[in-house]
Amino acid sequence: MSKSKERQLKIKDLIMEIWEESQHLYGAPKITAKLRKMGIQISERTVGKYMKELKIRAKYCKPFTVTTRDSNLNNKLKNILDEQFMIRFGALIQLIFQLKKDLYI
């Protein structure tokens, strides 16, 4: 077996090992970085080709997005003028909804 074939098989084994250690999360860029830290000079494109030959892919992790808004407005509503408010309950509810609407627009 030629030296290049031996090197290719060795690198494919390392790629598979790194990919399994990452719980199938790493793709070609991160695997390439790990291989380079080990002292192996290889391009990201080559790693991608080897991964395709091995039929392995990175898992896509969808980023976390906030789907609800904080219903506690006490943190956002501050009495910066230190006023003493005497408001009827109905007017207070209207004020809160107006401020909430203004905050999210």
All heavy atoms as an XYZ file, in Angstrom:
874
protein
N       0.856     -1.191      0.000
C       0.000      0.000      0.000
C       0.894      1.244      0.000
O       1.897      1.293      0.701
C      -0.896     -0.021      1.244
C      -1.941      1.046      1.226
S      -3.010      1.104      2.666
C      -3.670     -0.515      2.776
N       0.496      2.234     -0.773
C       1.303      3.448     -0.891
C       1.207      4.298      0.377
O       0.279      4.152      1.174
C       0.854      4.263     -2.100
O      -0.431      4.779     -1.879
N       2.185      5.179      0.534
C       2.211      6.056      1.712
C       0.992      6.971      1.758
O       0.444      7.245      2.820
C       3.489      6.883      1.730
C       4.697      6.125      2.161
C       5.867      7.077      2.332
C       7.063      6.324      2.884
N       8.168      7.234      3.196
N       0.574      7.454      0.588
C      -0.568      8.368      0.567
C      -1.856      7.648      0.979
O      -2.703      8.217      1.664
C      -0.731      9.008     -0.814
O      -0.983      8.030     -1.791
N      -1.994      6.378      0.567
C      -3.180      5.603      0.972
C      -3.157      5.345      2.475
O      -4.191      5.410      3.142
C      -3.221      4.260      0.225
C      -3.864      4.342     -1.129
C      -5.360      4.456     -0.967
C      -6.010      4.437     -2.339
N      -7.393      4.843     -2.307
N      -1.969      5.036      3.012
C      -1.830      4.809      4.461
C      -2.206      6.073      5.226
O      -2.918      6.014      6.228
C      -0.392      4.402      4.794
C      -0.066      2.982      4.443
C       1.372      2.620      4.794
O       1.953      3.259      5.704
O       1.911      1.710      4.150
N      -1.685      7.217      4.747
C      -1.991      8.502      5.400
C      -3.490      8.779      5.335
O      -4.095      9.209      6.315
C      -1.217      9.637      4.718
C      -1.448     10.998      5.349
C      -0.626     12.080      4.635
N      -0.726     13.351      5.302
C      -1.669     14.270      5.050
N      -2.588     14.044      4.130
N      -1.686     15.413      5.713
N      -4.078      8.509      4.178
C      -5.519      8.747      4.001
C      -6.329      7.886      4.972
O      -7.259      8.387      5.611
C      -5.910      8.442      2.561
C      -7.332      8.793      2.217
C      -7.656      8.525      0.748
O      -6.808      8.069     -0.014
N      -8.872      8.821      0.369
N      -5.983      6.612      5.117
C      -6.695      5.726      6.042
C      -6.511      6.173      7.493
O      -7.456      6.142      8.288
C      -6.225      4.282      5.866
C      -6.656      3.606      4.568
C      -6.012      2.234      4.441
C      -8.176      3.487      4.506
N      -5.283      6.599      7.824
C      -5.004      7.084      9.186
C      -5.847      8.321      9.493
O      -6.449      8.434     10.565
C      -3.512      7.396      9.312
C      -3.105      7.915     10.668
C      -1.640      8.310     10.669
C      -1.324      9.129     11.902
N      -0.048      9.809     11.822
N      -5.890      9.243      8.539
C      -6.660     10.474      8.739
C      -8.152     10.167      8.828
O      -8.863     10.739      9.661
C      -6.345     11.497      7.625
C      -4.919     12.031      7.817
C      -7.350     12.644      7.629
C      -4.438     12.942      6.729
N      -8.641      9.256      8.006
C     -10.055      8.876      8.078
C     -10.401      8.271      9.436
O     -11.464      8.552     10.000
C     -10.418      7.905      6.958
C     -10.594      8.558      5.613
C     -11.016      7.556      4.564
C     -11.211      8.223      3.215
N     -11.638      7.276      2.175
N      -9.491      7.459      9.978
C      -9.710      6.901     11.320
C      -9.765      8.005     12.371
O     -10.613      7.987     13.275
C      -8.615      5.897     11.679
C      -8.737      4.586     10.910
O      -9.844      4.299     10.397
O      -7.726      3.859     10.826
N      -8.854      8.974     12.254
C      -8.839     10.096     13.198
C     -10.113     10.937     13.073
O     -10.678     11.373     14.084
C      -7.602     10.974     12.965
C      -6.278     10.399     13.437
C      -5.124     11.262     12.940
C      -6.249     10.292     14.951
N     -10.548     11.161     11.838
C     -11.775     11.939     11.617
C     -12.951     11.235     12.284
O     -13.749     11.862     12.988
C     -12.031     12.144     10.108
C     -11.031     13.133      9.528
C     -13.463     12.622      9.855
C     -11.063     13.257      8.015
N     -13.039      9.920     12.082
C     -14.137      9.155     12.676
C     -14.063      9.205     14.209
O     -15.078      9.383     14.890
C     -14.076      7.711     12.186
C     -15.284      6.905     12.582
S     -16.799      7.519     11.837
C     -16.940      6.416     10.486
N     -12.858      9.112     14.745
C     -12.668      9.151     16.200
C     -13.088     10.510     16.779
O     -13.819     10.581     17.770
C     -11.194      8.871     16.500
C     -10.875      8.729     17.964
C      -9.388      8.456     18.161
O      -8.861      7.541     17.493
O      -8.767      9.169     18.984
N     -12.643     11.590     16.152
C     -12.987     12.945     16.613
C     -14.491     13.167     16.498
O     -15.123     13.725     17.401
C     -12.207     14.015     15.807
C     -10.719     13.925     16.118
C     -12.735     15.411     16.098
C      -9.834     14.725     15.183
N     -15.071     12.714     15.408
C     -16.513     12.881     15.181
C     -17.323     12.136     16.242
O     -18.306     12.648     16.764
C     -16.856     12.375     13.780
C     -18.274     12.538     13.371
C     -18.924     13.690     13.072
C     -19.237     11.490     13.200
N     -20.228     13.429     12.718
C     -20.442     12.089     12.788
C     -19.194     10.107     13.339
C     -21.588     11.356     12.526
C     -20.327      9.371     13.073
C     -21.517     10.001     12.677
N     -16.888     10.922     16.589
C     -17.594     10.156     17.619
C     -17.411     10.767     19.003
O     -18.328     10.764     19.810
C     -17.139      8.699     17.584
C     -17.693      7.952     16.387
C     -17.148      6.543     16.240
O     -16.234      6.163     16.993
O     -17.645      5.831     15.352
N     -16.207     11.303     19.292
C     -15.957     11.964     20.578
C     -16.851     13.187     20.755
O     -17.251     13.515     21.864
C     -14.492     12.391     20.686
C     -13.544     11.285     21.028
C     -12.099     11.761     21.030
O     -11.857     12.996     20.961
O     -11.212     10.897     21.091
N     -17.152     13.858     19.644
C     -17.977     15.064     19.709
C     -19.469     14.729     19.723
O     -20.299     15.629     19.657
C     -17.685     15.978     18.525
O     -18.248     15.455     17.340
N     -19.784     13.446     19.815
C     -21.173     12.964     19.804
C     -21.880     13.378     18.509
O     -23.017     13.819     18.510
C     -21.934     13.456     21.030
C     -21.329     12.934     22.305
C     -21.938     13.544     23.548
O     -22.633     14.556     23.487
N     -21.665     12.932     24.683
N     -21.130     13.289     17.419
C     -21.617     13.538     16.057
C     -21.969     15.010     15.817
O     -22.724     15.316     14.900
C     -22.816     12.654     15.721
C     -22.570     11.208     15.953
N     -23.471     10.251     15.585
C     -21.537     10.519     16.518
C     -23.014      9.060     15.912
N     -21.831      9.201     16.486
N     -21.401     15.904     16.631
C     -21.712     17.335     16.493
C     -20.742     18.070     15.587
O     -21.109     19.026     14.923
C     -21.717     18.016     17.863
C     -22.827     17.612     18.815
C     -22.630     18.271     20.165
C     -24.170     17.962     18.248
N     -19.482     17.648     15.552
C     -18.465     18.388     14.807
C     -18.585     18.155     13.312
O     -18.809     17.047     12.859
C     -17.069     17.984     15.252
C     -16.615     18.543     16.577
C     -17.459     19.298     17.375
C     -15.333     18.318     17.039
C     -17.044     19.804     18.582
C     -14.901     18.817     18.253
C     -15.760     19.560     19.014
O     -15.335     20.062     20.215
N     -18.383     19.224     12.572
C     -18.321     19.153     11.124
C     -16.878     19.327     10.676
O     -15.941     19.315     11.488
N     -16.696     19.524      9.380
C     -15.355     19.625      8.803
C     -14.504     20.749      9.418
O     -13.321     20.523      9.693
C     -15.451     19.795      7.293
N     -15.060     21.953      9.677
C     -14.205     23.016     10.236
C     -13.609     22.674     11.607
O     -12.414     22.867     11.844
C     -15.143     24.225     10.336
C     -16.214     23.961      9.341
C     -16.389     22.480      9.322
N     -14.434     22.135     12.501
C     -13.931     21.824     13.845
C     -13.009     20.611     13.830
O     -12.020     20.569     14.564
C     -15.096     21.601     14.808
C     -15.775     22.884     15.211
C     -16.815     22.645     16.264
C     -17.486     23.945     16.641
N     -18.535     23.771     17.636
N     -13.322     19.622     13.002
C     -12.459     18.454     12.902
C     -11.111     18.853     12.314
O     -10.061     18.405     12.775
C     -13.132     17.340     12.070
C     -14.331     16.774     12.845
C     -12.142     16.233     11.742
C     -15.160     15.757     12.097
N     -11.122     19.738     11.310
C      -9.875     20.236     10.722
C      -9.032     20.941     11.779
O      -7.819     20.720     11.867
C     -10.171     21.217      9.567
O     -11.001     20.559      8.609
C      -8.903     21.682      8.897
N      -9.673     21.759     12.609
C      -8.952     22.474     13.670
C      -8.318     21.485     14.648
O      -7.163     21.663     15.062
C      -9.892     23.422     14.400
N      -9.050     20.437     15.011
C      -8.508     19.422     15.931
C      -7.317     18.702     15.304
O      -6.312     18.464     15.972
C      -9.594     18.399     16.286
C     -10.586     18.877     17.288
C     -10.364     18.116     18.554
C     -11.455     18.486     19.536
N     -11.161     18.036     20.860
N      -7.449     18.343     14.024
C      -6.351     17.654     13.344
C      -5.121     18.543     13.252
O      -3.991     18.081     13.423
C      -6.791     17.207     11.944
C      -7.809     16.061     11.889
C      -8.310     15.872     10.473
C      -7.214     14.774     12.418
N      -5.321     19.823     13.010
C      -4.187     20.753     12.926
C      -3.512     20.915     14.283
O      -2.285     21.068     14.356
C      -4.645     22.100     12.381
C      -4.931     22.040     10.899
C      -5.391     23.363     10.347
N      -5.656     23.265      8.915
C      -6.353     24.138      8.236
N      -6.862     25.213      8.841
N      -6.555     23.973      6.953
N      -4.307     20.878     15.366
C      -3.722     20.940     16.711
C      -2.868     19.705     16.984
O      -1.915     19.753     17.746
C      -4.810     21.058     17.775
C      -5.333     22.447     17.962
C      -6.301     22.514     19.110
C      -6.848     23.919     19.259
N      -7.852     24.003     20.341
N      -3.242     18.583     16.358
C      -2.460     17.347     16.497
C      -1.205     17.370     15.628
O      -0.391     16.464     15.684
C      -3.315     16.142     16.099
C      -4.515     15.919     16.945
S      -5.576     14.719     16.131
C      -5.815     13.551     17.439
N      -1.077     18.398     14.784
C       0.102     18.530     13.943
C      -0.078     17.977     12.543
O       0.891     17.840     11.795
N      -1.288     17.656     12.171
C      -1.557     17.127     10.835
C      -1.976     18.281      9.938
O      -2.929     18.991     10.232
C      -2.666     16.050     10.883
C      -2.209     14.882     11.749
C      -3.026     15.586      9.485
C      -3.284     13.881     12.056
N      -1.250     18.447      8.838
C      -1.566     19.521      7.906
C      -2.580     18.997      6.897
O      -2.292     18.084      6.121
C      -0.299     19.994      7.200
C      -0.508     21.227      6.376
C       0.805     21.743      5.802
O       1.854     21.174      6.006
N       0.717     22.849      5.077
N      -3.772     19.584      6.933
C      -4.860     19.126      6.062
C      -5.818     20.279      5.830
O      -5.974     21.150      6.700
C      -5.587     17.908      6.686
C      -6.529     17.265      5.677
C      -6.289     18.276      7.962
C      -7.003     15.883      6.077
N      -6.461     20.293      4.683
C      -7.409     21.370      4.391
C      -8.812     20.959      4.837
O      -9.134     19.777      4.941
C      -7.416     21.694      2.896
O      -8.049     20.660      2.178
N      -9.621     21.973      5.059
C     -11.012     21.742      5.461
C     -11.783     21.009      4.358
O     -12.633     20.169      4.633
C     -11.663     23.089      5.771
C     -13.025     23.000      6.386
C     -13.579     24.371      6.717
O     -12.852     25.184      7.317
O     -14.742     24.616      6.367
N     -11.450     21.327      3.124
C     -12.122     20.686      1.994
C     -11.826     19.184      1.952
O     -12.712     18.369      1.690
C     -11.680     21.350      0.697
C     -12.373     20.771     -0.501
C     -12.207     21.656     -1.708
N     -13.018     21.087     -2.780
C     -12.597     20.869     -3.996
N     -11.363     21.197     -4.314
N     -13.363     20.352     -4.902
N     -10.585     18.821      2.241
C     -10.206     17.408      2.258
C     -10.942     16.668      3.361
O     -11.443     15.561      3.153
C      -8.682     17.264      2.436
O      -8.023     17.996      1.409
C      -8.254     15.807      2.373
N     -11.025     17.290      4.543
C     -11.759     16.680      5.649
C     -13.218     16.496      5.252
O     -13.824     15.454      5.505
C     -11.633     17.520      6.946
C     -12.542     16.986      8.036
C     -10.198     17.539      7.424
N     -13.786     17.492      4.600
C     -15.167     17.396      4.140
C     -15.357     16.254      3.156
O     -16.351     15.522      3.207
N     -14.387     16.078      2.241
C     -14.463     14.981      1.266
C     -14.387     13.625      1.965
O     -15.152     12.711      1.647
C     -13.329     15.093      0.248
C     -13.582     16.085     -0.854
C     -12.668     15.788     -2.032
C     -11.602     16.819     -2.167
N     -10.713     16.614     -3.307
N     -13.474     13.516      2.926
C     -13.340     12.255      3.659
C     -14.607     11.952      4.458
O     -15.036     10.807      4.540
C     -12.129     12.285      4.577
C     -10.787     12.251      3.871
C      -9.621     12.546      4.550
C     -10.675     11.933      2.525
C      -8.386     12.520      3.929
C      -9.444     11.907      1.879
C      -8.303     12.203      2.598
O      -7.080     12.175      1.967
N     -15.189     12.996      5.039
C     -16.434     12.792      5.801
C     -17.542     12.303      4.864
O     -18.339     11.444      5.237
C     -16.853     14.089      6.500
C     -15.995     14.441      7.693
S     -16.475     15.991      8.475
C     -18.012     15.519      9.240
N     -17.576     12.841      3.670
C     -18.586     12.418      2.698
C     -18.372     10.959      2.305
O     -19.320     10.181      2.197
C     -18.530     13.322      1.466
C     -19.724     13.219      0.565
C     -19.696     14.308     -0.489
C     -21.023     14.361     -1.204
N     -21.082     15.457     -2.156
N     -17.107     10.575      2.113
C     -16.789      9.184      1.793
C     -17.178      8.244      2.930
O     -17.619      7.121      2.696
C     -15.297      9.035      1.484
C     -14.869      9.636      0.168
C     -13.358      9.599     -0.027
O     -12.667      8.847      0.701
O     -12.865     10.328     -0.912
N     -16.997      8.728      4.176
C     -17.347      7.922      5.349
C     -18.843      7.967      5.662
O     -19.312      7.305      6.575
C     -16.553      8.411      6.572
C     -15.042      8.211      6.515
C     -14.366      9.023      7.615
C     -14.701      6.745      6.649
N     -19.555      8.811      4.921
C     -21.002      9.004      5.113
C     -21.333      9.475      6.526
O     -22.248      8.978      7.176
C     -21.771      7.724      4.786
C     -21.674      7.333      3.327
C     -22.505      6.112      3.038
C     -22.590      5.860      1.569
N     -21.600      5.066      0.975
N     -20.564     10.472      6.984
C     -20.839     11.079      8.289
C     -21.086     12.565      8.100
O     -20.508     13.201      7.215
C     -19.705     10.834      9.318
C     -18.372     11.403      8.832
C     -19.588      9.349      9.620
C     -17.248     11.292      9.831
N     -21.969     13.102      8.930
C     -22.314     14.523      8.893
C     -22.439     15.045     10.310
O     -22.735     14.289     11.235
C     -23.657     14.736      8.190
C     -23.638     14.396      6.718
C     -24.964     14.649      6.089
N     -25.227     16.099      6.135
C     -26.367     16.654      5.790
N     -27.370     15.910      5.398
N     -26.523     17.955      5.833
N     -22.268     16.342     10.457
C     -22.457     16.968     11.758
C     -23.944     17.158     12.007
O     -24.723     17.371     11.087
C     -21.757     18.323     11.798
N     -24.321     17.052     13.278
C     -25.707     17.360     13.661
C     -25.849     18.874     13.718
O     -24.964     19.573     14.206
C     -26.017     16.814     15.055
C     -26.283     15.358     15.114
C     -26.686     15.004     16.535
C     -26.599     13.535     16.790
N     -26.786     13.226     18.206
N     -26.970     19.355     13.251
C     -27.243     20.785     13.340
C     -27.974     21.048     14.648
O     -29.007     20.440     14.922
C     -28.090     21.250     12.157
C     -28.511     22.696     12.264
C     -27.595     23.718     12.090
C     -29.818     23.042     12.571
C     -27.968     25.047     12.196
C     -30.210     24.360     12.684
C     -29.279     25.354     12.490
O     -29.660     26.667     12.608
N     -27.428     21.938     15.459
C     -28.076     22.331     16.710
C     -28.721     23.686     16.491
O     -28.034     24.688     16.302
C     -27.068     22.419     17.844
S     -26.348     20.853     18.260
N     -30.021     23.706     16.531
C     -30.747     24.957     16.336
C     -30.495     25.871     17.530
O     -30.622     25.446     18.680
C     -32.235     24.650     16.197
C     -33.057     25.832     15.783
C     -34.491     25.423     15.534
C     -35.308     26.623     15.110
N     -36.700     26.282     14.902
N     -30.147     27.136     17.284
C     -29.906     28.051     18.396
C     -31.183     28.325     19.185
O     -32.279     28.332     18.633
C     -29.390     29.323     17.736
C     -29.703     29.206     16.301
C     -29.927     27.764     15.990
N     -31.021     28.548     20.492
C     -32.151     28.811     21.373
C     -32.745     30.172     21.055
O     -32.030     31.164     20.923
C     -31.697     28.768     22.830
C     -32.784     29.110     23.806
C     -33.763     28.180     24.125
C     -32.849     30.356     24.394
C     -34.771     28.485     25.017
C     -33.857     30.677     25.289
C     -34.814     29.733     25.596
N     -34.058     30.225     20.910
C     -34.745     31.497     20.713
C     -35.810     31.659     21.787
O     -36.514     30.710     22.127
C     -35.430     31.577     19.332
O     -36.295     30.457     19.182
C     -34.417     31.575     18.208
N     -35.921     32.856     22.302
C     -36.907     33.151     23.330
C     -38.272     33.262     22.655
O     -38.450     34.020     21.713
C     -36.570     34.461     24.071
C     -37.619     34.780     25.106
C     -35.200     34.361     24.705
N     -39.219     32.476     23.144
C     -40.545     32.490     22.534
C     -41.581     33.176     23.409
O     -42.693     33.415     22.974
C     -41.026     31.055     22.251
O     -41.032     30.329     23.480
C     -40.122     30.383     21.243
N     -41.233     33.462     24.639
C     -42.175     34.140     25.534
C     -41.537     35.418     26.043
O     -40.317     35.545     26.101
C     -42.542     33.254     26.738
O     -41.341     32.876     27.413
C     -43.297     32.013     26.296
N     -42.382     36.322     26.436
C     -41.896     37.580     26.982
C     -42.089     37.577     28.486
O     -42.985     36.927     29.014
C     -42.652     38.752     26.360
C     -42.374     38.864     24.888
C     -43.011     40.095     24.329
N     -42.637     40.243     22.929
C     -43.417     40.736     22.021
N     -44.625     41.156     22.311
N     -43.009     40.847     20.786
N     -41.265     38.343     29.157
C     -41.337     38.430     30.610
C     -42.621     39.149     31.008
O     -42.844     40.296     30.629
C     -40.124     39.192     31.134
C     -40.048     39.198     32.647
O     -40.762     38.391     33.275
O     -39.278     39.997     33.192
N     -43.472     38.463     31.752
C     -44.729     39.077     32.168
C     -44.540     39.965     33.392
O     -45.423     40.724     33.763
C     -45.769     37.993     32.460
O     -45.315     37.168     33.514
N     -43.408     39.899     34.045
C     -43.137     40.712     35.221
C     -42.550     42.047     34.760
O     -41.376     42.163     34.437
C     -42.157     39.987     36.148
C     -41.908     40.750     37.421
O     -42.556     41.766     37.691
N     -40.978     40.277     38.219
N     -43.377     43.064     34.739
C     -42.940     44.379     34.269
C     -42.257     45.206     35.354
O     -41.790     46.302     35.086
C     -44.132     45.161     33.720
C     -44.723     44.636     32.417
C     -45.955     45.430     32.042
C     -43.707     44.701     31.311
N     -42.183     44.691     36.576
C     -41.570     45.450     37.657
C     -40.117     45.799     37.354
O     -39.617     46.821     37.796
C     -41.641     44.666     38.964
C     -43.057     44.547     39.468
O     -43.919     45.346     39.110
N     -43.320     43.545     40.281
N     -39.445     44.939     36.615
C     -38.042     45.199     36.290
C     -37.904     46.316     35.262
O     -36.900     47.013     35.226
C     -37.384     43.935     35.738
C     -37.410     42.816     36.741
O     -37.478     43.051     37.926
N     -37.350     41.589     36.254
N     -38.901     46.499     34.414
C     -38.813     47.484     33.338
C     -39.430     48.831     33.705
O     -39.026     49.852     33.186
C     -39.504     46.930     32.083
C     -38.807     45.726     31.534
C     -39.521     45.169     30.345
C     -38.780     43.957     29.845
N     -39.583     42.798     29.721
N     -40.430     48.799     34.577
C     -41.102     50.041     34.951
C     -40.461     50.611     36.212
O     -40.523     50.012     37.272
C     -42.596     49.777     35.200
C     -43.371     49.177     34.031
C     -44.798     48.887     34.459
C     -43.361     50.117     32.858
N     -39.831     51.730     36.071
C     -39.178     52.349     37.220
C     -39.739     53.757     37.428
O     -40.015     54.468     36.473
C     -37.677     52.432     36.973
C     -37.038     51.093     36.692
C     -35.844     50.900     37.544
C     -35.081     49.653     37.178
N     -35.496     48.464     37.752
N     -39.884     54.136     38.663
C     -40.359     55.456     39.031
C     -39.142     56.376     39.154
O     -38.661     56.651     40.241
C     -41.146     55.375     40.343
C     -41.786     56.686     40.709
O     -41.692     57.654     39.975
N     -42.421     56.722     41.854
N     -38.636     56.852     38.021
C     -37.393     57.620     38.038
C     -37.565     59.023     38.629
O     -36.604     59.629     39.084
C     -36.761     57.710     36.635
C     -37.724     58.341     35.633
C     -36.314     56.346     36.151
C     -37.115     58.599     34.281
N     -38.770     59.544     38.636
C     -39.012     60.875     39.213
C     -39.396     60.805     40.679
O     -39.594     61.827     41.322
C     -40.115     61.592     38.429
C     -39.830     61.849     36.952
C     -41.046     62.476     36.300
C     -38.611     62.727     36.797
N     -39.496     59.576     41.210
C     -39.878     59.349     42.602
C     -41.212     60.012     42.935
O     -41.373     60.669     43.953
C     -38.784     59.840     43.553
C     -38.939     59.235     44.935
O     -39.487     58.114     45.035
O     -38.530     59.893     45.910
N     -42.183     59.875     42.031
C     -43.516     60.421     42.223
C     -44.345     59.483     43.094
O     -44.122     58.280     43.123
C     -44.220     60.597     40.872
C     -43.560     61.610     39.958
C     -43.793     63.038     40.405
O     -44.850     63.316     40.988
O     -42.915     63.873     40.143
N     -45.310     60.061     43.786
C     -46.248     59.283     44.591
C     -47.551     59.206     43.804
O     -48.325     60.166     43.768
C     -46.477     59.940     45.960
C     -45.205     60.119     46.776
C     -44.527     58.798     47.072
O     -45.188     57.821     47.407
N     -43.217     58.769     46.930
N     -47.798     58.109     43.154
C     -48.949     57.964     42.288
C     -50.156     57.462     43.067
O     -50.070     56.516     43.827
C     -48.655     56.984     41.150
C     -47.629     57.491     40.190
C     -46.333     57.002     40.217
C     -47.949     58.463     39.270
C     -45.382     57.466     39.336
C     -47.007     58.938     38.376
C     -45.717     58.435     38.420
N     -51.291     58.100     42.834
C     -52.568     57.658     43.392
C     -53.490     57.440     42.200
O     -54.106     58.371     41.690
C     -53.153     58.725     44.337
C     -52.277     59.026     45.536
S     -52.036     57.626     46.609
C     -53.587     57.553     47.439
N     -53.551     56.214     41.702
C     -54.306     55.913     40.497
C     -55.373     54.880     40.822
O     -55.153     53.969     41.611
C     -53.368     55.358     39.397
C     -52.274     56.379     39.084
C     -54.129     54.992     38.154
C     -51.263     55.873     38.077
N     -56.516     55.049     40.169
C     -57.559     54.027     40.307
C     -57.061     52.748     39.653
O     -56.235     52.766     38.752
C     -58.848     54.479     39.614
C     -59.470     55.715     40.209
C     -60.803     56.030     39.523
N     -60.870     55.561     38.137
C     -60.878     56.349     37.078
N     -60.842     57.645     37.220
N     -60.945     55.854     35.860
N     -57.619     51.635     40.063
C     -57.185     50.331     39.563
C     -57.382     50.205     38.050
O     -56.502     49.726     37.349
C     -57.935     49.217     40.300
C     -57.464     47.848     39.928
C     -56.210     47.389     40.316
C     -58.256     47.007     39.160
C     -55.768     46.141     39.965
C     -57.823     45.752     38.796
C     -56.571     45.313     39.210
N     -58.518     50.647     37.523
C     -58.794     50.563     36.082
C     -57.799     51.372     35.275
O     -57.320     50.946     34.221
N     -57.469     52.573     35.763
C     -56.516     53.428     35.065
C     -55.109     52.812     35.101
O     -54.337     52.931     34.145
C     -56.501     54.821     35.681
N     -54.804     52.148     36.207
C     -53.503     51.496     36.334
C     -53.352     50.374     35.310
O     -52.314     50.250     34.662
C     -53.332     50.933     37.751
C     -52.036     50.177     38.029
C     -50.844     51.107     37.880
C     -52.064     49.575     39.413
N     -54.398     49.594     35.128
C     -54.363     48.506     34.139
C     -54.157     49.075     32.735
O     -53.341     48.568     31.966
C     -55.662     47.669     34.200
C     -55.813     47.009     35.562
C     -55.705     46.635     33.090
C     -54.755     45.998     35.889
N     -54.874     50.150     32.407
C     -54.709     50.771     31.088
C     -53.275     51.284     30.903
O     -52.688     51.134     29.834
C     -55.689     51.927     30.910
C     -57.108     51.479     30.647
C     -58.032     52.683     30.501
O     -57.791     53.742     31.061
N     -59.100     52.492     29.730
N     -52.725     51.889     31.954
C     -51.363     52.405     31.890
C     -50.366     51.272     31.651
O     -49.466     51.390     30.830
C     -51.012     53.151     33.184
C     -49.585     53.679     33.294
C     -49.349     54.758     32.241
C     -49.323     54.219     34.676
N     -50.533     50.182     32.349
C     -49.627     49.038     32.199
C     -49.692     48.497     30.778
O     -48.664     48.239     30.152
C     -49.943     47.943     33.242
C     -49.512     48.427     34.629
C     -49.242     46.635     32.881
C     -49.918     47.510     35.758
N     -50.884     48.319     30.245
C     -51.008     47.793     28.884
C     -50.422     48.765     27.858
O     -49.808     48.353     26.881
C     -52.466     47.471     28.543
C     -52.890     46.137     29.090
C     -53.828     46.053     30.094
C     -52.346     44.962     28.591
C     -54.217     44.821     30.610
C     -52.721     43.741     29.080
C     -53.659     43.662     30.091
N     -50.581     50.065     28.080
C     -50.010     51.038     27.164
C     -48.486     50.995     27.215
O     -47.823     51.012     26.193
C     -50.518     52.465     27.494
C     -50.022     53.515     26.535
C     -50.453     53.270     25.102
O     -51.567     52.882     24.840
N     -49.541     53.482     24.159
N     -47.925     50.927     28.432
C     -46.483     50.857     28.565
C     -45.925     49.568     27.984
O     -44.894     49.551     27.324
C     -46.075     50.972     30.045
C     -46.236     52.363     30.658
C     -45.992     52.303     32.158
C     -45.287     53.345     30.002
N     -46.637     48.473     28.207
C     -46.216     47.178     27.656
C     -46.209     47.234     26.140
O     -45.278     46.761     25.488
C     -47.161     46.089     28.159
C     -46.711     44.700     27.871
C     -47.639     43.699     28.530
C     -47.206     42.282     28.245
N     -48.099     41.308     28.862
N     -47.239     47.836     25.566
C     -47.341     47.982     24.106
C     -46.182     48.837     23.593
O     -45.553     48.514     22.595
C     -48.689     48.593     23.751
C     -48.959     48.682     22.266
C     -50.353     49.201     22.039
C     -50.342     50.190     20.913
N     -51.623     50.824     20.712
N     -45.869     49.928     24.295
C     -44.787     50.816     23.869
C     -43.419     50.129     23.964
O     -42.533     50.396     23.151
C     -44.770     52.092     24.733
C     -45.985     52.979     24.449
O     -46.641     52.775     23.410
O     -46.269     53.862     25.288
N     -43.260     49.256     24.959
C     -41.980     48.573     25.134
C     -41.688     47.614     23.991
O     -40.547     47.403     23.604
C     -41.958     47.806     26.442
C     -41.763     48.635     27.706
C     -41.927     47.751     28.930
C     -40.411     49.313     27.727
N     -42.727     46.987     23.450
C     -42.529     45.946     22.437
C     -42.679     46.437     21.016
O     -42.576     45.673     20.089
C     -43.479     44.777     22.692
C     -43.170     44.088     24.002
C     -44.116     44.004     25.006
C     -41.926     43.532     24.218
C     -43.818     43.376     26.199
C     -41.614     42.913     25.399
C     -42.569     42.832     26.386
O     -42.272     42.210     27.550
N     -42.902     47.708     20.829
C     -43.046     48.243     19.461
C     -41.732     48.660     18.906
O     -40.715     48.558     19.170
C     -44.031     49.428     19.428
C     -45.411     48.896     19.660
C     -43.928     50.164     18.122
C     -46.481     49.944     19.632
